[in-house]
Amino acid sequence: MNRIGFFVSTLLLVLVLASSTLFVVDQRQFGVVYALGQIKDVITEPGLYFKLPPPLQNVRYIDKRLLTLDGSETESMLTAEKQRVVIDWYVRWRITDPSEYIRNVGLDEGAGALQLNRVVRNAFQEEVNRRTVRELLSDKRDALMADVKREVLEAVRGGKPWGMDVVDVRITRVDYVDSITESVYRRMEAERKRVANELRSTGVAEGEKIRAEADRQREVILANAYRDAQKVKGEGDAQATRIYADAFGRDPQFAQFYRSLEAYRDSFKGKGDFMLLDPAGTEFFKAWRAPTPAAAPRN
């Protein structure tokens, strides 16, 4: 029984020693081995490694992947024309030399992100001060990002290298501060209203012009139609007069009798009309007194 207990205790001791001396480095990490607080070794390749048990040696891990630093700045920056803008940006960076990184920056990725954020913001402030808002919104923005990246690389690769590399710097948004944005929106709204009112006024003027032209054309058409109608009517009356004259010229007595009948018809047209005349003393009823003229014989 004592042998079994001793065997189990020995096995547990061996496992504890093995767990404190063996460690695994993942392919996404750097393994940094410390000996009494000093960096003894940096492991860059993944695998199983051996070290002395604590407190003689310890191991820490640092991310070797491509990291992203997002900068959503609430503090405004001044452009060349003294306009306050807010810029959102991001930086892609990675740790390339863990030893220099730990000595000059910090023990984890958060320390590097904090210092890198300060350097990137200062670089953006300097470059934005040299450019106008129009340049920030145009294709010259690529030159701005390139200049910021250059300045950041100069800072991290200076006298005390940070042991990191900046892969890319990008701007995601450029906007005015809230007070200026609201003022711009008000000006835009006023401008749109002005344009709308101008278009309405132009439309009303064009409408009046079209209606006036239509009324003019209507009057011209009616005048031409009336002129043509009067001309046709005159020609018809003239032709009718010629026909009447030709017909009545053949038999004047019949013509006189026919005209008397027309006069009687027009005079007694209304039911309530009456005339007080002396048939014997007026020429109006002459056709009644005289015998009806006989039609002249036709040749």
C-alpha positions in Angstrom: 0.0 0.0 0.0 2.9 2.3 0.9 4.5 1.5 -2.5 1.4 2.4 -4.4 1.1 5.7 -2.5 4.8 6.5 -3.1 4.4 5.7 -6.8 1.3 7.9 -7.2 3.0 10.8 -5.3 6.1 10.5 -7.5 4.0 10.5 -10.6 2.1 13.6 -9.5 5.4 15.3 -8.7 6.8 14.5 -12.1 3.6 15.8 -13.8 3.8 19.1 -11.8 7.5 19.5 -12.7 6.8 18.7 -16.4 3.9 21.2 -16.5 6.1 23.9 -15.1 9.0 23.2 -17.5 7.2 22.5 -20.7 5.1 25.1 -22.6 3.5 25.3 -26.1 3.9 28.3 -28.4 0.9 28.8 -30.7 1.4 29.8 -34.3 -0.5 33.0 -33.6 1.9 34.1 -30.8 5.4 34.9 -29.8 6.8 33.1 -26.7 9.0 35.3 -24.5 11.0 33.4 -21.8 12.0 35.5 -18.8 14.9 34.5 -16.4 14.7 36.5 -13.1 12.8 39.3 -14.8 15.1 39.6 -17.8 14.3 38.4 -21.4 16.3 35.2 -22.0 14.8 34.0 -25.2 12.1 34.9 -27.8 10.4 32.0 -29.6 8.9 32.8 -32.9 8.1 29.3 -34.2 5.2 27.2 -32.9 5.9 24.0 -31.0 6.6 22.4 -27.6 9.5 24.0 -25.7 11.4 23.5 -22.4 12.2 26.0 -19.7 13.3 26.0 -16.1 10.5 25.9 -13.5 9.3 29.1 -11.8 10.6 31.3 -10.3 13.8 30.6 -12.3 12.1 31.1 -15.6 8.6 32.3 -16.8 7.0 32.6 -20.2 4.7 35.3 -21.5 2.9 35.4 -24.9 2.5 38.3 -27.3 0.2 38.3 -30.3 2.0 38.1 -33.6 -1.1 38.6 -35.8 -2.1 41.7 -37.8 -3.9 43.9 -35.3 -6.4 46.8 -35.8 -6.5 50.0 -34.0 -9.7 52.0 -34.4 -9.6 55.7 -33.8 -13.0 57.3 -33.3 -12.0 60.7 -32.2 -14.4 63.0 -30.4 -11.9 65.9 -30.3 -12.0 68.1 -33.4 -9.1 69.1 -35.6 -8.5 72.4 -37.4 -8.1 72.4 -41.2 -6.1 74.9 -43.2 -9.1 77.2 -43.5 -9.7 77.0 -39.7 -12.7 74.6 -40.0 -13.2 72.1 -37.2 -13.6 68.5 -38.4 -13.9 65.1 -36.8 -12.0 62.2 -38.4 -12.5 58.5 -37.9 -9.6 56.3 -38.8 -8.0 52.9 -38.3 -4.5 51.5 -38.4 -3.4 47.9 -39.2 -0.2 47.0 -37.3 1.8 44.1 -35.9 4.6 43.3 -33.5 7.8 42.3 -35.3 10.4 42.3 -32.6 9.1 41.2 -29.2 12.3 42.1 -27.4 12.3 45.7 -28.5 8.6 46.0 -28.1 8.8 44.9 -24.4 11.7 47.1 -23.7 10.4 50.3 -25.3 6.6 49.9 -25.3 5.1 47.4 -22.8 4.3 43.9 -21.9 1.1 43.5 -23.9 -0.7 44.6 -27.1 -2.7 47.2 -25.2 0.4 49.3 -24.3 1.3 49.4 -28.0 -2.2 50.4 -29.0 -2.2 53.2 -26.5 1.0 54.7 -27.6 0.3 54.1 -31.3 -3.1 55.9 -30.9 -1.3 59.0 -29.6 1.3 59.1 -32.4 -1.3 58.5 -35.1 -3.6 61.2 -33.8 -0.7 63.7 -33.6 0.2 62.8 -37.2 -3.4 63.3 -38.4 -3.6 66.7 -36.6 -0.4 67.9 -38.3 -1.5 66.8 -41.7 -5.0 68.0 -41.4 -3.7 71.5 -40.4 -2.1 71.7 -43.9 -5.1 70.8 -45.9 -8.6 72.2 -46.7 -11.9 70.4 -46.2 -12.2 70.0 -50.0 -8.8 68.2 -50.1 -9.8 65.9 -47.2 -12.9 64.8 -49.2 -11.2 64.6 -52.6 -8.8 62.0 -54.1 -6.0 63.9 -52.2 -7.1 62.0 -49.1 -4.9 59.1 -50.2 -1.8 61.4 -50.0 -2.9 62.4 -46.5 -3.1 58.8 -45.4 0.3 58.1 -47.0 1.9 61.1 -45.2 0.4 60.0 -41.8 1.7 56.5 -42.3 5.2 57.8 -43.1 5.2 60.0 -40.0 4.0 57.1 -37.8 6.7 54.8 -39.2 9.3 57.4 -38.5 8.1 57.5 -34.9 8.1 53.8 -34.3 11.4 53.2 -36.1 13.2 56.1 -34.4 16.1 56.1 -31.9 14.3 53.6 -29.8 12.4 51.3 -32.1 9.1 50.0 -30.9 9.5 46.6 -32.5 6.4 47.0 -34.5 5.4 47.6 -38.1 2.5 49.8 -39.4 1.0 48.2 -42.4 -1.8 50.6 -43.3 -3.5 53.8 -42.2 -7.0 54.6 -43.5 -9.6 57.3 -43.0 -13.2 56.0 -42.7 -15.1 59.3 -42.1 -14.5 63.0 -42.3 -17.2 65.2 -40.9 -17.8 68.6 -39.4 -18.3 69.0 -35.6 -22.0 68.9 -34.6 -22.4 72.7 -34.4 -21.0 73.2 -37.8 -22.9 70.3 -39.3 -26.2 71.7 -38.0 -25.3 75.1 -39.5 -24.4 73.5 -42.8 -27.7 71.6 -42.8 -29.6 74.8 -42.2 -27.8 76.5 -45.0 -28.4 73.6 -47.3 -32.1 73.6 -46.4 -32.3 77.4 -47.0 -30.6 76.9 -50.3 -32.9 74.1 -51.4 -35.9 76.2 -50.4 -34.5 79.1 -52.4 -34.0 76.9 -55.4 -37.5 75.5 -55.0 -39.1 78.9 -54.7 -37.2 80.0 -57.8 -38.3 77.0 -59.7 -41.9 77.6 -58.6 -41.7 81.3 -59.7 -40.2 80.2 -63.0 -43.0 77.7 -63.4 -45.7 80.2 -62.7 -44.1 82.7 -65.2 -43.9 80.0 -67.8 -47.5 79.0 -67.1 -48.7 82.5 -67.5 -46.7 82.8 -70.7 -48.1 79.6 -72.1 -51.7 80.6 -71.1 -51.2 84.1 -72.7 -49.9 82.5 -75.9 -52.8 80.0 -75.9 -55.3 82.9 -75.5 -53.6 84.8 -78.2 -53.7 81.9 -80.6 -57.3 81.3 -79.6 -58.3 84.9 -80.5 -56.3 84.6 -83.7 -58.0 81.4 -84.6 -61.5 82.7 -83.8 -60.8 85.9 -85.7 -59.6 84.0 -88.8 -62.6 81.7 -88.5 -65.0 84.6 -88.2 -63.3 86.3 -91.2 -63.5 83.1 -93.3 -67.1 82.6 -92.2 -68.0 86.1 -93.1 -66.3 85.8 -96.4 -68.1 82.5 -97.2 -71.4 84.1 -96.0 -70.8 87.1 -98.2 -70.0 85.0 -101.1 -73.2 82.9 -100.4 -75.3 86.1 -100.1 -73.9 87.5 -103.3 -74.5 84.2 -105.1 -78.1 84.0 -103.6 -78.7 87.6 -104.7 -77.5 86.8 -108.2 -79.8 83.8 -108.3 -82.8 85.8 -106.9 -82.1 88.6 -109.4 -81.8 86.2 -112.2 -85.0 84.3 -111.2 -87.0 87.4 -110.4 -85.8 89.2 -113.5 -87.7 86.7 -115.7 -91.0 87.6 -114.0 -91.1 90.8 -112.0 -94.8 90.5 -111.0 -94.2 87.0 -109.5 -91.1 88.4 -107.8 -93.1 91.2 -106.2 -95.8 88.7 -105.2 -93.2 86.4 -103.6 -91.6 89.2 -101.7 -95.1 90.3 -100.4 -95.7 86.7 -99.1 -92.3 86.8 -97.3 -93.2 90.1 -95.8 -96.5 88.7 -94.6 -94.8 85.6 -93.1 -92.3 87.7 -91.2 -94.9 90.1 -90.0 -97.4 87.5 -88.6 -94.8 85.1 -87.3 -95.6 85.6 -83.6 -98.9 84.3 -82.1 -99.4 87.4 -80.0 -98.5 89.9 -82.7 -101.2 91.9 -84.3 -101.3 94.8 -86.8 -104.0 97.5 -87.1 -104.1 98.6 -90.8 -106.5 99.6 -93.4 -106.3 97.0 -96.1 -107.8 99.4 -98.6 -105.6 102.3 -98.0 -102.2 100.6 -97.7 -99.8 99.1 -100.1 -98.9 96.4 -97.7 -102.0 94.3 -98.6 -101.8 95.1 -102.3 -101.0 91.5 -103.1 -104.3 90.5 -101.5 -106.3 93.0 -103.5 -104.7 92.2 -106.9 -105.3 88.9 -108.6 -102.5 86.4 -108.2 -100.1 86.8 -111.1 -99.9 84.0 -113.5 -96.6 82.5 -114.2 -95.1 83.6 -117.4 -94.9 80.9 -119.9 -91.5 79.3 -120.3 -89.9 79.3 -123.7 
